[in-house]
Every structure is written in structure tokens, then in C-alpha cells.
């Protein structure tokens, strides 16, 4: 179950997203919490703002951020100095638009493929383990 927003600044960030991007961003948020709940020894992510974007952090992982790329749509980002995105790019084939070693971009909520993204999200949430 996806928790309610507890940080007013995070809710404001979501409120600022265009409607279609917000729908997709909220689907990614729900998927992050779902994956975290399925991992043994993974605490619920802390939701906060980093670089003005909703971010999800665990003590054993690297932050995942949700934001709006310049090109439009929405994206799921990991720290560029980790291998989270590059590892995912090698295994996901042509299923997604990858932005370097920074993020996965989506044009619409229909572009989210939860079964494929779960592995990347789990990798990020437990990156330091």
C-alpha cells in the first residue's frame, strides 16, 4: 500500500507536475514502495526532496528521484555515479528510453513496465548492501 504524503514540500512538487506526468510519477512512487515492501531487510523508503524532486532513500540504497525532463514526460533517476541506470540499460534492451547513466524517461503512464522496472528499483534501494 502506498503511504499518504507526509511532507508538504513533496506534495507541492507532485502538484506542480503536469496532469499526465503526475499520474505517471505517482505510479512510479507506488512501485517504489511496492518493491521496497517486497525486499527482505529493506525499510520503507524515506520520502523527501532532493534537487527539488521527490526522492526515495533507504539506508542501504541510493536515492531514486522522480522528475520532469526538459523534453517533457517524466523520469525515474538514480545518482549518476552509481551503476544503477547503466546496469539496467544493459538488461532492459530497447524497452525504455535511457538518459545516459542518469535516468529512465517516460512519455506517458502507459510507458511504465512495472515487471521490468522492479529489478532496477530493487537494485537502487539495496545498492550499498
Number of C-alpha atoms within 10 A of each C-alpha: 8 13 9 7 12 10 12 10 15 19 15 12 16 21 11 11 17 13 11 13 22 22 16 23 27 15 15 23 21 15 20 23 19 17 19 21 16 10 13 7 11 18 16 19 19 13 19 19 17 14 8 13 18 23 23 24 19 20 16 15 19 21 23 25 25 28 24 18 15 7 8 14 20 26 23 24 23 23 16 13 9 14 16 25 25 18 13 21 21 9 12 16 10 9 12 17 16 21 16 11 19 19 25 21 23 22 17 16 18 8 13 20 12 14 8 14 20 16 15 19 28 19 19 26 27 19 17 11 10
